[in-house]
Amino acid sequence: MAKIFVTGGAGYIGTHTVLTLLRAGFEVTVFDNLEFGSLEMLDKVEVLAGKEINFIKGDVRDYSEISEALEGTYDCVIHFAAYKSVVESYSKPLSYFENNVGGSLNLIKAMKQKGVKNIIFSSTAAVYGQPEVLPVNEKAKIIPLSVYAKTKAMVETILEEEIREGINSIRLRYFNVAGAEPSGKIGEDPSCLGNLIPRLFACLIGKHNLKIYGNTFPTPDGYQIRDYIHVVDLAEAHVSAMQYLLNNPANFGGTLAMNLGTGKGTSVMELLLEVEKVTSRKIAYEIIEAKPGEPVELYANPSLAKELLNWQARSNYLGIVETAWNWYKTCPEFSRFKD
């Protein structure tokens, strides 16, 4: 049984991936400082999977903690631990570089010290900026616009160089992650408003004043277009990528970038209207001018993942909104909206 070490495994994407790993028969250790993660969510994952998780509280910014935690034999690391808000990254650039880049450097150094040779890196499609050609494939230029995207691009560069030191990696560039586990037992923290869908639902309970860019973009409805991928599809892709990495590192020269998305764009307004439809409630919002350099359209060409991993997204934005609502209705903040 392969042993997998997951940084940030108590967070939103991390818990869904840990659940998928456990269901696939892997032994999982989660390393998380619980700044954004939740032991309660990990407890629910154990119940859903019927298996136990080895949890270690620690911070990737502390080399001694990550080095001590990696003691033992691990077949692969899946690295989620990072700050991820594009908006916040502009106001806290040093924190983002320290955590996202510095933490990754600590992790890679510890891996080399402990003899762990394989890593799946949680990157982002934001490294592309505004691509010249859509759908964007992995050969597109890397032109990150935000501090957040720049930190991810820097770690990708480090991993590309580390193949000389025997570190094999797959760098997963995924698009806008949303939705929840179909049971409604785990999902995204309602207080984490870094992504659009949590903000849409937060508006329903008066926890957020929604501001959206538009309606002047050169798109069919004037609003930005993004590729929304269901978190369960994403979790399954991580497991498939890990298995491919463990079995075929020589096939791709030790490091590989791969897009994960649906291959289809959905506008911000389409998503807003779907949330209104599913919840039978109106969302108040304000239209504001976009920041300079804000990408107009961004959606994936995920053909490489299909070719190498036999993976493709099964859910679209309709399933994302439905499962997200199933989850939010279980949260105390939304208690008055229960059916």
Secondary structure, 3 states (H helix, E strand, C coil): CCEEEEECCCCHHHHHHHHHHHHCCCEEEEEECCCCCCHHHHHHHHHHHCCCCEEEECCCCCHHHHHHHCCCCCCEEEECCCCCCHHHHHHCHHHHHHHHHHHHHHHHHHHHHHCCCEEEEEEEHHHHCCCCCCCECCCCCCCCCCHHHHHHHHHHHHHHHHHHHCCEEEEEEECEEECCCCCCCCCCCCCCCCCHHHHHHHHHCCCCCEEEECCCCCCCCCCCEECEEEHHHHHHHHHHHHHHHHHCHHHHCCEEEEEECCCCCEEHHHHHHHHHHHHCCCCCEEEECCCCCCCCEECECCHHHHHHHCCCCCCCHHHHHHHHHHHHCCCHHHHHHCC
